[in-house]
Amino acid sequence: MREASDRGAGTLNETDGGRLFALTGATGFLGSHLMAGLIRAGHRVVVLGRSRNGTGLADRVDALLDWFGLESCRERIDAVEVDLLEPRLGLSRRRYDTLCPLTAGIIHCASDTRFSERCRRESMDINVAALHGIVTLARDAGAGCFHYVSTAYVCPTSPSLCAEVPAGPRAFANVYEEMKTLAEAEVAALCSRHAVPYTIVRPSIVYGDSATGRSNRFNALYYHVRALQLIRDIYLNDIEHHGGLRSRGAGIHLDDEGTLHLPLRIFIPRRGQVNLIPVDHFVAVMAEILGDPRTGTIYHVTSDAPRTTEELAGYCERFLRIRGIELVCGEEMDRTVQNPAEEVFNKLVKPYLPYLADTRRFDRRNTAKLTAGLSTPEMTYAVFERCMRYAVSVNWGSTNGRPPGAM
Ligand SMILES: NC(=O)c1ccc[n+]([C@@H]2O[C@H](COP(=O)([O-])OP(=O)(O)OC[C@H]3O[C@@H](n4cnc5c(N)ncnc54)[C@H](OP(=O)(O)O)[C@@H]3O)[C@@H](O)[C@H]2O)c1
């Protein structure tokens, strides 16, 4: 069996100070912020992950610690390379045993978050099949609790409030929603079978830090803004450097104030809203859950003040200094003649369109009980601008703003 390389595996324990957690998905968006949050709170973390593109896990984690300004906290982390699909996570018996005792808990954030049907097999593997090994570790290590990070979008699309209760099969928007729903049921079944206490945490759509605007991932909300920026820049370039013939032909022009008039219809099934929470709020709520987990409980980490798609379109216009976005509801996009800008945009964001037309509202009674006094930061224009300014400043993650460990 493969002996995965790691750094100081199993040397941490709770007597070193703080509590000891194991974390998967620490090289991803939510997981890296959780790792940083746990470290800042004085805890110790065993990161269970993998190497990528020739970079070992320990180096990836180090790069993330640098990004978070936590380079002095390296000794609070063990980076253990594992294969989540292998028995004993691909570790030798001896190495596996060093992972115990993980007394405080295991937080499982690793996930294939792609929507595409082409990824069904890998998605099933990592989102569902991999649960067996990690829950078994929770049992073997006597972990205080297994925390599964799911998504609010396992909830059914219904006009009533989506309760913090198990989700069932339905027509899913994509393979990701389907696998996360299967995974929740599997977590409940495995944890019950192995007598492992567990919680299920369901965030809605997460964006960067509301206070600093920083982020190390630029998908979901960012993806739309980036697509609009790309289209805007094509036409600005045409107007400023090539006489603007192409733009004029498409009814696009720059006004005296420097605003680009860019007619662009976005085709969505119905008027909707986007439920957004900042990553700092996700970490704050997780801290409360980790501090007082109630087994079998589902926690919605969602906003009670989602932004309507119109509001967000307005934010994009203001930020990018464009005018002309129009939301077209209920019309079949494929049957409508679109201008080139619309064609590009609607094609780029097609997988995300259901989330622009979402009408779900989320009950979060379980979460509220734990987080009294912790309000959800609202996605105001000021927050939006802060986050997007940061994204632009690091060229949406393609310059050095993105930690190499996250590549
Ligand atoms: N981001 C959101 O807005 C959002 C909203 C709701 C729920 N969630 C949930 O939050 C969790 C984390 O999401 P995220 O946005 O942070 O995702 P992400 O940035 O895509 O990170 C995914 C993590 O999973 C790991 N992973 C994926 N496939 C793996 C495999 N085969 N073996 C080992 N590790 C693997 C990745 O490791 P590598 O770096 O090695 O690839 C990475 O650490 C997921 O469960 C997701 O469903 C996220």
Ligand as a Chemical Component Dictionary entry (heavy atoms), coordinates in Angstrom:
data_LIG
# 
_chem_comp.id                   LIG 
_chem_comp.type                 NON-POLYMER 
_chem_comp.pdbx_formal_charge   0 
_chem_comp.three_letter_code    LIG 
# 
loop_
_chem_comp_atom.comp_id 
_chem_comp_atom.atom_id 
_chem_comp_atom.alt_atom_id 
_chem_comp_atom.type_symbol 
_chem_comp_atom.charge 
_chem_comp_atom.model_Cartn_x 
_chem_comp_atom.model_Cartn_y 
_chem_comp_atom.model_Cartn_z 
_chem_comp_atom.pdbx_ordinal 
LIG N1  N1  N 0  -17.792 27.511 -2.297 1  
LIG C1  C1  C 0  -19.097 27.595 -2.059 2  
LIG O1  O1  O 0  -19.743 28.600 -2.394 3  
LIG C2  C2  C 0  -19.816 26.476 -1.369 4  
LIG C3  C3  C 0  -21.177 26.659 -1.088 5  
LIG C4  C4  C 0  -21.868 25.642 -0.450 6  
LIG C5  C5  C 0  -21.230 24.492 -0.081 7  
LIG N2  N2  N 1  -19.911 24.328 -0.369 8  
LIG C6  C6  C 0  -19.284 23.075 0.059  9  
LIG O2  O2  O 0  -18.095 23.380 0.755  10 
LIG C7  C7  C 0  -17.125 22.370 0.549  11 
LIG C8  C8  C 0  -15.869 23.015 0.044  12 
LIG O3  O3  O 0  -16.162 23.714 -1.157 13 
LIG P1  P1  P 0  -15.096 24.675 -1.804 14 
LIG O4  O4  O 0  -15.819 25.728 -2.530 15 
LIG O5  O5  O -1 -14.089 25.044 -0.792 16 
LIG O6  O6  O 0  -14.461 23.708 -2.889 17 
LIG P2  P2  P 0  -13.061 23.776 -3.632 18 
LIG O7  O7  O 0  -12.444 25.113 -3.476 19 
LIG O8  O8  O 0  -13.320 23.249 -4.992 20 
LIG O9  O9  O 0  -12.155 22.738 -2.824 21 
LIG C9  C9  C 0  -12.415 21.382 -2.902 22 
LIG C10 C10 C 0  -11.476 20.652 -1.975 23 
LIG O10 O10 O 0  -11.742 19.259 -2.093 24 
LIG C11 C11 C 0  -10.538 18.594 -2.405 25 
LIG N3  N3  N 0  -10.759 17.438 -3.280 26 
LIG C12 C12 C 0  -11.493 17.401 -4.411 27 
LIG N4  N4  N 0  -11.397 16.194 -4.971 28 
LIG C13 C13 C 0  -10.576 15.461 -4.174 29 
LIG C14 C14 C 0  -10.076 14.148 -4.216 30 
LIG N5  N5  N 0  -10.413 13.309 -5.201 31 
LIG N6  N6  N 0  -9.250  13.734 -3.222 32 
LIG C15 C15 C 0  -8.905  14.574 -2.221 33 
LIG N7  N7  N 0  -9.340  15.830 -2.126 34 
LIG C16 C16 C 0  -10.161 16.276 -3.096 35 
LIG C17 C17 C 0  -9.696  19.617 -3.130 36 
LIG O11 O11 O 0  -8.347  19.187 -3.062 37 
LIG P3  P3  P 0  -7.292  19.650 -4.188 38 
LIG O12 O12 O 0  -6.954  21.076 -3.870 39 
LIG O13 O13 O 0  -6.184  18.710 -3.988 40 
LIG O14 O14 O 0  -7.984  19.499 -5.512 41 
LIG C18 C18 C 0  -10.000 20.868 -2.329 42 
LIG O15 O15 O 0  -9.234  20.886 -1.158 43 
LIG C19 C19 C 0  -17.727 21.392 -0.441 44 
LIG O16 O16 O 0  -18.247 20.308 0.276  45 
LIG C20 C20 C 0  -18.850 22.176 -1.097 46 
LIG O17 O17 O 0  -19.889 21.305 -1.463 47 
LIG C21 C21 C 0  -19.178 25.293 -1.011 48 
# 
loop_
_chem_comp_bond.comp_id 
_chem_comp_bond.atom_id_1 
_chem_comp_bond.atom_id_2 
_chem_comp_bond.value_order 
_chem_comp_bond.pdbx_ordinal 
LIG N1  C1  SING 1  
LIG C1  O1  DOUB 2  
LIG C1  C2  SING 3  
LIG C2  C3  SING 4  
LIG C2  C21 DOUB 5  
LIG C3  C4  DOUB 6  
LIG C4  C5  SING 7  
LIG C5  N2  DOUB 8  
LIG N2  C6  SING 9  
LIG N2  C21 SING 10 
LIG C6  O2  SING 11 
LIG C6  C20 SING 12 
LIG O2  C7  SING 13 
LIG C7  C8  SING 14 
LIG C7  C19 SING 15 
LIG C8  O3  SING 16 
LIG O3  P1  SING 17 
LIG P1  O4  DOUB 18 
LIG P1  O5  SING 19 
LIG P1  O6  SING 20 
LIG O6  P2  SING 21 
LIG P2  O7  DOUB 22 
LIG P2  O8  SING 23 
LIG P2  O9  SING 24 
LIG O9  C9  SING 25 
LIG C9  C10 SING 26 
LIG C10 O10 SING 27 
LIG C10 C18 SING 28 
LIG O10 C11 SING 29 
LIG C11 N3  SING 30 
LIG C11 C17 SING 31 
LIG N3  C12 SING 32 
LIG N3  C16 SING 33 
LIG C12 N4  DOUB 34 
LIG N4  C13 SING 35 
LIG C13 C14 SING 36 
LIG C13 C16 DOUB 37 
LIG C14 N5  SING 38 
LIG C14 N6  DOUB 39 
LIG N6  C15 SING 40 
LIG C15 N7  DOUB 41 
LIG N7  C16 SING 42 
LIG C17 O11 SING 43 
LIG C17 C18 SING 44 
LIG O11 P3  SING 45 
LIG P3  O12 DOUB 46 
LIG P3  O13 SING 47 
LIG P3  O14 SING 48 
LIG C18 O15 SING 49 
LIG C19 O16 SING 50 
LIG C19 C20 SING 51 
LIG C20 O17 SING 52 
# 
